Amino acid sequence: MIDEMTSALTRIRIVLVETTHPGNIGAVARAMKTMGLSRLDLVAPKPPIDAETLARASGADDVLEHAGRHATLPEALVNCRLVIGASARLRTIDWPLLEPPEAAQRLLAEAAHGEVALVFGRESSGLSNVELARCQALVHIPTNPEFSSLNLAAAVQVLAYELRRAARAAHGEQLLDPPRDVATADEMESFHAHLAQALRVIQFGDPAQSHKLMRRLRRLFHRASPDRTEINILRGILTAAQRHHLPSASASDTTVLP
Ligand code: SAH
């Protein structure tokens, strides 16, 4: 399952067109690797890869090493079944526009059958209309309409996360809490019996009302769903409280419950 997910993600190319800042290329590599993407394609990048690129890649050097280099966008898109362009602006051209989750789902669905690409523009001017027209659809990350342009690597991070989310959903992957050693029904019963006994010993509450009190306390502890260790701690506290009140306790109340 996980392998299928990994291989679908490796068929998604992140294509950067004429990136100007060396640091951004490194930050994109890092953003990609954190989300399990590995295929980076650079179209006529302006700077050579330098120390800043490596510093911002923060260990995603393998993504940089294997990055494809192309003179033109069409070269970077050879063999792609689906090409989606990321646009910072709305209504750049009249073209099908997708929300990030939708774009991620479409890319992933096609990646099951072959290569796909997600294209990002220049820091200064984005993608040209000719470049946008090479894409089957555009994706826009909804942002503040008055300040809509994300840093290139930040845009890659958001869409890479959407791709990972879509891949996880498709493969039923979910974060799970580690299994807890919850107290069983019988252990909870023994605890409630111990609690009732301790409350009598320390003379807490009105004995005539104790039924109501015990129901409330039961509800509280059911809600807390304690584990075995927690129940043992609580019972230790009850035993200590009982011991403290021993002189006033009746003989039956000092019997240690199971
Ligand atoms: N100043 C440029 C934007 C450059 S940001 C412009 O106005 O078009 C560099 C690239 O990051 C963009 O070309 C786009 O691919 C991506 N990007 C930035 N913000 C985005 C957003 N809100 N939605 C989708 N892509 C975005």
Residues whose N, C-alpha, C, O or C-beta is under 5 A from the ligand:
A	BS01	SAH	A86 S87 A88 V119 F120 G121 R122 E123 S124 S125 G126 L127 V139 H140 I141 T143 S148 S149 L150 N151 L152 A155
